[in-house]
Amino acid sequence: MQKALYNKNDLRNFVKEMISGKVKTLEFYLNFTLEASRDIKKTTKYDSIREEIQSEIYHLDKQMFSLKNMQRQMQKVLNSSSETVKLGSVVITNKARFYISVSLGEFFYEGDRFYAISEESPMAKTMRGKRVGDEFTLNNIHQKIEAVF
């Protein structure tokens, strides 16, 4: 894995903007679904459709709660540099690039693949407290930490 210098503040803002974009998209779908539920006629003929829409609204609300929670969690993610892996760290191993922040998954930043992972994830727990040069194995995949910032 090639080392590259990344501006941690820009990376943090990028992740925050990704979450905000997902919230806006979800708000659109939620409003659209709510509007559709109001348009369904109030007869027994349409009960199953109303139930499906209510189920969809419930799932969208759960996703929205999760995204809003991610936004709150990102407030705890600081840009301070550290020699050891902790919340807010960017960790580059010989296999991947990780941003210990929220459980957002894979994303691309400045043309490179990153994984935003929660500090509670097994990967982050395994890496916590490790330094450059330390090695670890998780799920039979051996990795060496090449950079922490």
C-alpha positions in Angstrom: 0.0 0.0 0.0 1.5 3.3 -1.0 1.8 6.0 1.6 0.1 9.2 0.8 -0.4 12.3 2.9 -4.0 13.1 3.6 -5.4 16.2 5.2 -7.2 14.7 8.2 -9.6 17.7 8.5 -10.5 17.4 4.8 -11.1 13.7 5.3 -13.3 14.3 8.3 -15.3 16.9 6.4 -15.6 14.6 3.4 -17.1 11.9 5.6 -19.5 14.4 7.3 -20.7 15.6 3.9 -21.2 12.0 2.7 -23.5 11.4 5.8 -25.3 14.7 5.2 -25.9 13.7 1.6 -27.3 10.4 2.7 -29.6 12.2 5.1 -30.9 14.5 2.4 -31.6 11.6 0.1 -33.4 9.6 2.8 -35.5 12.7 3.7 -36.6 12.9 0.1 -37.6 9.3 0.0 -39.3 9.6 3.4 -41.3 12.6 2.3 -42.2 11.0 -1.0 -43.4 7.8 0.8 -45.4 9.8 3.4 -47.1 11.8 0.6 -47.9 8.6 -1.2 -49.5 7.1 2.0 -51.8 10.2 2.2 -52.9 9.6 -1.4 -54.1 6.0 -0.9 -57.8 5.8 -0.6 -59.3 4.9 2.8 -61.0 1.7 1.7 -60.4 -1.9 2.7 -59.4 -2.5 -0.9 -56.1 -0.6 -0.3 -55.3 -2.0 3.2 -52.4 -4.1 2.0 -50.8 -1.2 0.1 -51.1 1.0 3.2 -49.5 -1.7 5.3 -46.6 -2.0 2.8 -46.1 1.8 2.8 -46.2 1.9 6.6 -43.5 -0.8 6.7 -41.4 1.2 4.3 -41.8 4.3 6.4 -40.7 2.3 9.5 -37.6 1.1 7.7 -36.8 4.6 6.4 -37.2 6.0 9.9 -34.7 3.4 11.3 -32.2 4.3 8.6 -32.7 8.0 9.4 -32.1 7.4 13.1 -28.9 5.5 12.2 -27.6 8.3 10.0 -28.5 11.0 12.6 -26.6 8.9 15.2 -23.6 8.9 12.8 -23.7 12.6 12.6 -23.7 12.9 16.4 -20.8 10.4 16.6 -18.8 12.4 14.1 -18.8 15.3 16.5 -16.6 13.1 18.8 -14.1 12.4 16.1 -11.2 14.8 16.5 -8.4 15.7 14.2 -5.6 15.4 16.8 -2.7 13.4 15.6 -1.5 10.4 17.5 1.2 7.8 17.3 -1.2 5.1 18.4 -4.5 4.0 16.8 -7.6 5.6 18.4 -10.9 7.2 17.5 -10.1 9.7 14.7 -7.0 7.9 13.5 -6.3 7.3 9.8 -4.6 3.9 9.7 -2.8 2.7 6.6 -1.9 -1.0 6.5 -0.2 -3.1 3.8 -3.8 -4.2 2.8 -6.1 -1.2 3.3 -6.7 2.3 4.6 -9.0 2.8 7.6 -10.6 5.9 9.1 -11.6 5.1 12.7 -14.8 7.2 13.0 -18.3 5.8 12.1 -19.5 2.7 10.5 -19.9 4.1 7.0 -18.1 1.4 5.1 -16.1 1.8 1.9 -15.6 5.1 0.2 -13.1 6.8 -2.1 -11.2 9.8 -1.1 -8.6 11.5 -3.4 -8.8 8.4 -5.6 -7.9 6.0 -2.8 -10.2 3.4 -1.2 -10.9 3.9 2.5 -13.0 2.1 5.0 -14.7 4.2 7.6 -15.1 1.9 10.6 -16.6 2.4 14.1 -14.3 2.3 17.0 -16.5 -0.6 18.3 -15.8 -2.7 15.2 -13.6 -5.8 15.6 -11.0 -4.3 13.2 -10.8 -1.0 15.2 -10.7 -2.9 18.5 -7.8 -5.1 17.2 -5.9 -2.1 16.0 -6.5 0.1 19.1 -3.3 1.2 20.7 -1.0 -0.2 18.0 1.7 1.8 16.3 3.5 2.0 13.0 5.3 -1.3 12.4 2.9 -3.4 14.6 1.3 -6.4 13.0 -2.0 -8.1 13.7 -4.3 -10.8 12.3 -8.0 -10.7 12.1 -10.1 -13.2 10.2 -7.0 -15.0 9.1 -5.8 -11.8 7.3 -2.4 -10.6 8.5 -1.7 -6.9 8.2 1.1 -4.6 9.1 0.5 -0.9 10.1 2.5 1.3 7.8 1.2 4.7 9.0 -1.0 6.2 11.7 -2.0 9.9 11.8 
